[in-house]
Amino acid sequence: MAQIIDGKAVAAQVRAEVAKAVQELKATGLVPGLTVVRVGDDPASAIYVRGKRKDSEEVGFRSMEHHLPATATQAEILALVAKLDADPTVHGILVQLPLPKGVDERAVLEAIDPRKDADGFHPYNVGALSIGIPGPRPCTPAGVMRLLREAGCDPKGKRALVVGRSNIVGLAYGGAPGRGRARRHPRRRHRQAGAGEGRLGEGGRGRDRRRHEPARERQARGRRRVRRRRAARARHHARARRRRPDDARHAAREHGRAGARLAAMRRARAAIAPWLAAVAATAGGCCWCGPSAAFTVRRALSPAAEQGPPPSPPPALRVLLVADFGDTTCQQRAVADAIAAAHARAPYDLAFSPGDNLYECGPDPRLPGADRCELSADGATVAPGYVPPRDPRFEERFERPFPALLRRGEPVPVYLALGNHDVAEVGCREGPLTPERLSRVKACLEVAHRGPRWSMPGRHYVVERGPARFIVLDSNLLLGDYGGFTLDAEVAFLRGAAEGCERRPCFVVAHHPPATAGEHRGEATPAYVERVRRLQEAAGGRIAAWLAGHDHDLQHLRSAAGYDVVISGNGSRGRSQERFERISTPGAQLFFASTAWGFASLEVSERAWVVRFESTEGEPLHCCRAVFPGACQPVACPAPAASP
């Protein structure tokens, strides 16, 4: 009878075990470090690496990535591997395959220190696997064997067929005698690994000639084989086995004498191995949650700013800013809990989530009727009469995890903007639609969706609330026109929406920032900068601040045009490796940046506004205050004030 194995439940269990082991290591001063080396811009590899880094950070590893261009030579890759081999803070190395043409993958894999070979592809580890020496194991076979054990399926003594002979999966199953404890036939040891009778491996070709053997003879031969096997076991156990000094079973003891440094390396490797099995067992949720140590840079405050802002009346409007929230991770849960706690202290009036609402690929365009979603002639709102299909991605990845914020008994409205993952078509080809049509349908579906924690009146729109105006833009157009949408239309919309902003604070809400010191600073090509300039020109210098996400961190910058840039993109994914060493655009200034998990709050009064960055622990990280129409100057953080 077939049995369904719950891979997510097993993955959660393994993650909890790994997280506990990591905490024990950290108590001794050792933080396991896992480094991924990616060469080139293969979309699938980028997705895999992003998932590996996210998972490793969630269980408490120090996660790093080295991304080399596709033009990198083999010598450059080998030099990087040698550097990582010598780095004592790196305990595991993953080289993402495939490598570009012209690079010898075997040479690169052989250059990895076998003790740091997290994939288990080094020839030493492959050989150790075949004779039962403990060491790194390929994650896919390890994950499958863990699933079998959790399902109560013991492969010992059973015949199994593994289709495929890859080094990563097929041969790894056949070369793991310690995994299933299956035995080869004593008279067939000359066969290749995995081809032995009764072996947990690939089907051997030695039996092909007996395919047409009568059933009676085949059964009789099986009985004879069982009798011979029992006799061999009796002879084997009749006398004590003579141990040799080089017996492989003593290898672990011999290696254990290498000293405390090697012991620490092995403990870190042991912590990494089950994590790899968890990845193979299907990622989904985790049982332990905690951020890595935050890296923060900030400009020193002036003596006057250290005194804090002058006393002011309660704000007329209190706004939550959190972007890149659409992935079900431990970080998302921690941020949601912190938002709920902040709302309990000082209630919000509304919330903005500037993009990447549904990782990885936005809404599902394959659902019945999804491809019929059309926008009106304005290119922003949904055509009248269209009812979108129910898409569980909205509830699972955004609406259910987002905290239920109530203000005077009514739900706090949550407004959203489109991000690059919401309309993604690279690496997200779902269904038969062309790339251009696919992006347009996804944008339409997000605009068409309605929920208690989801409001997107249009692809771009305006929200008037109290003393402030919020102009929500589709900033995907900064990277180029797409899906039939053009920057010219966005410029015309912003020009009209900015009318009257000389008399009140107006905030642009968009996924992509005009300036950043984070990882996405590489996107600021001359074409990108020119498109930003066109939007700034349309606003006519009447923007108080640009509220963005995209970079998975917290930042406060001042653009070269003089308005402030607030990035709050730590909603569900972090980048602990950020060091904020360079700003994307000339003339911009960086006041604060941090990899800490958290979010931002905006408090607006009649003639002033304040931005406050807060960690998931409730600690104030950075604050600035502006007196309209001036810029937001860094100040010491006051206690949050609730709006009336």
N, C-alpha and C positions, 0 to 999 in steps of 0.2 A: 504494500500500500504506500502510495506517495506521501512524503512528509514535506511540508513547507518550512524552510529554515528562515528565521527572522534575522537577517544579516544586520539590520540596524540595532537590534537589541544586543547582539553579540558585540558589535562595534562599540556600543555604549559601555558595555562591561569591560572591554579591553581598555578603553580610554580611561575609565576610572582606575584600573590597575596601574596604567602607565602614569597617570597624574599623581597617584600616591607614591609610586617609586621615584618620580621626579622630585616631589617634596622631600622625601628622605635624603636624596642626593643633595638638594639645596641646603638642607640642614647641616651637611658636612662641608659646605662651601663649594660644591661642584655643581655647575649649571650645565646640563647636557646641551651641546651645540650641534645643530644639524645644518649643513650648508648644501645648497643646490646650485649646480653649474648648468646654465642653459646657454646654448650657442645658436644664434640665428633667431628668426621671428616666426617660427612655425606656430600657427594659432592653437593647434591641439596641445603642443608642448607648453605654451603659455598658460593654458587652462589647467593642465596637470600640475605645473609648478605652483600656480597660485593656490590650488587646493592643498598641495603638500605643505606649503608654508603656513597656510591658515590653520590646518590641523595641528601642525607641530607647535605653533604659538599657543593654541588653545590648551594643550596639555602641559605647557610651561617650558618648552624648549626655547633656547636662544636660536631663532631662525634667521638665516642669512641667504641671500641669493646673489650670485655673480652672473650677470648677463653680458655675454660677449657678442659682438656683431657676427653676422654670417660670414664676413670676410676674414674672421680670425684664423690664423694659421695653426697648424698642429703644434708647432713649437710654442705658440702663445698659450694654447690650452694646456699643454704639458707643464709649462712654467707655473700656471695658476694652480694646477693640481699639486705640484711640488710644494708650493707655498702653503696650501691648505694642509698637506701632510705634516708640515713642520709646525703648524699653528696649534699650540696646546689647548686653545679654547674650542677647537673644532673636533668633535668626537665622531661625527658621521658625515660622509660625503656622498652625494647623489649626483651623478652626471646624467642629465636628461637626454635620452635617446629618442629619435635618431640624431646623429651629428651631421653637419653639412657634408656634401660630397667632397672627396679629397682628403678627408680626415680619417685616419685609421682608428676605428672604435676600439679594437682590441688593444692597441698600444695605449690608448687613454685609460681604459679600464685597468690594465695591468700596472699603470703608474700610480694608482690609488693604494695607499697603505692598506693591506688586508684587514688590519684592526679597525680601520675607519670606513670600510667598504659596506655602506648601509644597504646597498642593493644585493650584496652577496654574489656579485658577478666575477670577482677576481679569481683567477685559476686556483690559487691556494684555497680559497673558501669553497670553490666547487669541489675540489678534491677532498677537503675536510668533510663536506656534506656526504660524500659517497662512502666514507669509512666511519662516519658517526662522531667525528670530533666536533665539539660545540663551536659555534661561530655564527656569523651573519647568514641568514637564509633569504632567498628570493621571496618577496612579500606575497606574491600571488599564491604560490603553493603553500606558504605558511598560513595565509589567511584561510585557504580552503581546508587545510587540515584542522585548523582551529574550529571552523564551522562544523566539520564532521564530528569532532569530539563533543562540542556543545550539543549537537543533535543526538548524541548517544550512539553514533555509528562508529564502531571500532573496525578499522580496515584490516586488522590482524587476521591472517589466514584466508583473506578473500582475494578474489581475482578482480582486478579493475583495469579498465581500458582508458588510457589517456590519449586523446586524439591530438597529434602534433608532436614535433620533436624539437621545439625551440629550446635554446639554452635557458631561457627565462622561466618557462613553465614545464614543458614536457619532460625534458631530461632531468629537471630538478625534482619532479615527482619520482621518477624511476631511480634516482640516485640517493634517496633518503631512507636507508634501512631503519634508522631510528624513528622514523615518523609512524610507520604502520606496523613495525616489528614483523613484517612478512619475510619469509625465507625463500631463497632460491633453491631449486633442486640441487642436491650435492653433486650430481653428475653433470650439471649444465653450467658450471661456473665459467666456462670459456665463452659463454654468450655475452653480448653487450649488456650494460646496465639497463634494467627495465624489461629485458626480454626473457627473464627466467620464469619457470613455471611457478604459479602461485605468487608471483612478485607483484607488488603495487607499482606498476609501471606500464610501459607501452606493450601492446600485444606482440609477442615474438613471432618471427617468421618461421621458426622451427616447427611450428604446428600446422603450417599451411598444407603440408602434404597429407595430413590426417583429416582434412575437412570432410572427406567422403567415407571415412571409416565407419563401419556399422556400429550402432549404439551399444550392442552387447560387448563387442571387443573393446570399445572405448571405456566402458564401465569397468571391465575386468582389469584393464591396464591401470585405471585409477586406483583400484583396490590394491594391486601389487605395489604401486608407488607409495601408497599410505603405509603398507607393511614395511617396505624398505626404509621409509623415513623414520618410523618408530624404532626399527633396529639400529639405525645410525645414531639416533638420539641416545639409545641405551648404551651403545659402545662409547659415545662421547662422554657421558656422565659417569662411566664406570671408573675412570681414572682422573685424577686432578690435572687440570690444565697447567702446563708449565709456562710461567710468565717470562717473557724476555725483557731485557732492559729497555728495548726500543718499542715495547708494546704500545700501540696507539691509544689504548685505554688510559695510559698514564700521562698522555700529552697535557691534559688540563693541569695535573699536579706539577708537571715540569714547568709549564708556563707560569704557574702561580708563584714561582720563586723569583720572578723578574723584578719584584719590588713594589712599593706602594704606588708608583706612577702607573705601572701597567695595570695594577688592580683597579685604580680609579678609571682608567680607560675602559676596562672590561665592564665595570658597573654601568658606565654611561652607555656602552654598546648594548648591554642587556636591557636598558631602559628604552633604547631606540627600536630594538627588534620587535617587541609586541605592538608598537605603534604602527610599524609597517604592516603587520598582520591586520591591524584594525582598518587600515586603508583598503586592503584587499577585501575585507569583509563588508565593504560598503559603508562609506561615511554617512553619519546621520546623528546629530545631537551629541552631547557629552554630559558626563555626570560631575565634572569638576570644572570650575571656571575661575580664572584669575588673569590679570594683565601681566605682561612682562614689565621689567623695570623701565620706567618712562625716561625718555631723553627729551630735555627741554632747553630751549634757548630763549632769552629775552633781553631786551635792551634795558639798561639800568634806568630807574626812575629818577627824575629830578627831585631835589629836596622838597619842593612844593607839592609834587605829585605823591610823594610818600605819605603826606599828611591825609591823603584821601580827598574825595570830592566834597564840596561844601554841602551842608544839609539841603535837601530838596523835598518837595511834597511827593506823595506816592505817585508812581507813574500812571498815566491814563491808559497805557496799553502794555501788556507783558506778553512777549512772543517767544516760543520755543523754536530753535534752529537745530535740526539734526538731519544730515544727508547720508546717503549710501546705507540705508537701514535695511534693505531688502534681502538679507541672507540670514537663515536660521542658524545662528552660531551662539556660542557662549557669550561672546562680546555683545551681540544684539540683546541677549537676555539681561546682561549686566547694565547696559545703557538704558534699557526700558525700565528696569527697577530704579535706577538713579533718577530718571525723569519723573517717575511716579512720586518719589520722595521729594524732589524739588517742587513739584506741583502741590504737594501737601503743605509745604512750608509757605509757598507764595504762588497762588494759582495762576496758570496761564490763561490768556484770552483767546489765543489762536496759535497754531503751529504750522511751520513750513518744513517740508522735506524736499530739498532741491535735487532730486534725481537719484538714479540707480535704485529704484523702488522694488524691482523684481530681478534678482540675480538668477542665473547668468544671462538669460536671453529674453527677458520681458515676458509679455503674455503669450499664451499658446495659440498660434494662428491656425492650428490643425483642427480646433474644435468646430463642431457643426455651426455654420453661419458666421464664423469669425472672419473669413475672407470677404464677406459682403460688407464689412464696416467701411463706410465712406464719410469723408468730411464735407462740410458745406462749402459753398463758393468762397467763403472767407479763408479757407485752408486752416482753420483753427478749431471750429466747433463741429460736433457730429451732426450729420444730416438728420432731419426730423424723422421720427418713426422707427429708427434703428434700435433694436434691443440686443445687447451683446449676450453671448452664451455665458453660462456660469463657468468661471475659470478658477479652480482651486488654488492656483498660484497666488492670487491676490490675498486670500485669507491666510494661507499657510506661511507666506513669506513676509507679509507686511501687516495686514489688519489684525490678525490674532496676536502677534507678538507686540504690536504697538500698544502702549498703556492706555487704558480707558480713562481719559481726562474729562472730568465734569466741572462745570462752572455754573454755580447757582442752579444745579440740577439738570443743566443742559450739556450735551457733549461739546467739547471744545473742537471747533472745525480744524481739520488737518488738510492743508493745501499742498499739492505736489507739483513738481516740474519734471520734465523728461530728462533722463540721463542717457549716457551712451549704451549702457546695458539694457535699458528699456526698449531700445529700438535696434538692438544688435542684429547684424546679419552675418558678420564674419565669425565662423565657428558655430553659428546658430541657425543653420539652414534646416528649418523645420517645415516640412511640407513642400509642395511643388511651386510655390510662388517665386517669382524672380526677386533678386536682392532688393531692387528699388521698391517693388510692390510690397515685399515683406516688411521693410522698415516703415512704410506708410501705414500698413494695416496694424502693426504693433502700436504705433503712436495713436491711431484712432481708437484702438481697444482700451488703452489707458485713459483716454479722455472720456470714453463712453461709460467706463465703470463708475459705479456709485456705491458708497458704503458709509457707515457711521464714522469711519476713520480714513476716508478717502474722498477727496474733492479735487477734481481737476476740470474746471469749467471749460477749458480750451487748451490747445497746444501752447498758446500764450494768452494771458489775461491780466486783469488788474483787480486788486483787492483794496478797497477803501475801508479803513478801520480807525476810528478816533482821529488823532492828529497825524497819522501816517498813511502813506500810499505805498503799496507793494506792486511792482511791475514784474510779472513772472514771464521769463523768456525761454525759448527753446535754444539753448546754447550749443546743441549738437551742430548747429550751422556754423560755429566758429571753426570746425574742422573741415567744412565744405558743405555745399548743398547736397541734399539727400531726399529720397522718397518724393520728389516733386516739390519740396519746400526750398525756398531760396532766402538768402540773407537779405536781398532787397526788400522782401515782404516784412522781415523782422525789423529792419531799419525803419520802414514806414510806420509799423505798429509802435515802436518805441518813441518815435518822434511825436506821435499824437498822444501817447500815454504820459509823456513827460510834461505836457502843458500844465502850468500852474505849480510845478515843483519848486519854483523859486520862493513860494510862500509857505511851504510845508516840507518836512523831510520825506524824500522818496527813496525807496530801496529797491534795487534790482535783485530779483531772486532767480538764479540760474545755476545749473549744475557745474559748468566749467568756469573756473576763475580767470579773470584777466591777467593775474600775476600770481605766482606761487613759488615757494622754495621747496616744494615736495617733489615726489618722484615724477609727476606729470609735467615738470618744467620743460622736459624735452619736446612737448607738443607745441611749445611757443615758437613755431617756425615763422619766418617773415609773413607768410600768408595768414597765419593765425593772428599775429600782432596787427596786421592791416585790418582784418575783420573786426577785431576789438576796437580799433581806432574808429571805424565807421559807426559802430554802435555808440561809442562815447560822443562822437560828433552829433549823432541824432538826438542824444539826451541834452546836448547844449550845456554841459557843465552843471547840470542840475541833479546829479546823482549824489545822495548822501553816503551810500555804501553799497557794495556789491556783495550779496550773501550767497555763498556757494558751497560746494562739496567737492567731489571727484577725487581729491587727494585724501587718503585715509588717515587724517591727522587733524590737529587744531592749529589754526594760524590767524594772525592779525598782521596785515600789511597795509601799506599806503601806496597806491598806484602812482605812476609818474604824472597822471592827470590830476592828482590831488584828492580823490575820493578814497575811502577806506575799503579794504577787501577783508571779509570775514569768511574763513573756511572752517566748516564744522562737518567733516566727512568721516568721522569715526563711529558711525552708527552700528556697523556690524562687522567690519573688517579693519584690521590695523596694519601698520607697517612699522614694526619696531626698529627696523634697520635705518630709518631716516635720520639724517644728520643736518639737513637744511643748510648746506654749505654754499648754495648759490641760488639767486633769484632769477626767475625766468625772463624778465623783461628789464632792460636798462632803465635806471631812474626810480625804480620801485624801492621801498624801504620795508624791512622786516622788523616788527616790534616784538613778536612772540610766536613761537612754534613749539609744539609738543606732540609726542607719540602717545601720550596718556589717553586711555579710553575716557570719553566724555562727550560733551555737547556744549552749545552756547545758548545764552538767553539775551534777548533784546528788550530793553525797557524804554518806552517812548513817552515823554511828557510834551507839553505844548511847545516849548522852545529848546528842549534838550533830549538827548538819548544816550543810553549806556549799554555797552556790550559786556557780558560776563561769561567767561569760560569756566566750566566746572567739571571736575573729574567724577568718575563713577563712585568714588568714596565720599562725594559731597564737599570736596576741598576746592576753594576758589583757586584757579590757575592764573588768570590774567583778566584785567578789566580796563576799559577805556571809557571816557566820557566826552561827549561833544555838545557844544552850545550852538544850536542852529544859527547860521549855516556853516559853522566851522567844522574842522575835522575832529575825529575821535582821538583824544590824547590819552596815553596810558596813565592810569592812576592806581593807587592802592584799592583793593576790592572792598567795597562796603558790604554790609549785610544786605541780602536781597529784600526788596520792598514789594509787597503785594499791591497790585492795582486795585482801585476802589471798586 
